[in-house]
């Protein structure tokens, strides 16, 4: 990728900017218990990066349960209500280590930033974390109809930022998100478990030691 002038960074939200995954898990497990079965953290890995309704379908597969479309909509709404209650108590201290410093550096360097998240609660989360003004655009579940690994979220973010896909870098913590970035012809930095993110172009364990210069050096090789 030598010679590419990167102009934008697009961030997934859950698991990249803040760890809301545990709140999703608590809400899904609560729903599973209401439906009469348990739901483990290992099984929860299958829900990362996919839409709410697809997550519910996977949950029902795990429990061997079948619901009508109407019952599924009610169940998904209940899960979301519990999740919203949990995240309504989020504090800025829950921003993952190094994230704010890296965002500050990107701003200083003139790099545009966006959120690209399937979450329909992205606005609430960012407001609770006092991060709304740190991103030029927020593309969430209210703006798109296709879930990752479809690249719609990231393509929309690049378009709203006014940059080419080749000038954009995606930060993701889920396999479906990595695939979405690549399906959109974007480079992807995986954040988290190397075993789950082996398709990412680069994998980091977090933002604490990350600098924009280091990112550019990695991607220019």
ABEGO torsion letter per residue (X at the ends): XBGBBBABBBBBABGAABBAAAAAAAAAAAAAAAAGBBBBAAAAAAABGBBAAAAAAAAAAAAGBBBBAAAAAAAAAAAAAAAAAAAAABBAAABBBGAAAAAAAAAAAGBBBBBBBABAAAAAAAAAAGAAAABABBBBAAABABBOABAAAAAAAAAAAGBBAAABBBBBABAAAAAAAAAAGBBBBBBEBAAAAAABABBBAEAAABBAAAAAAAAAX
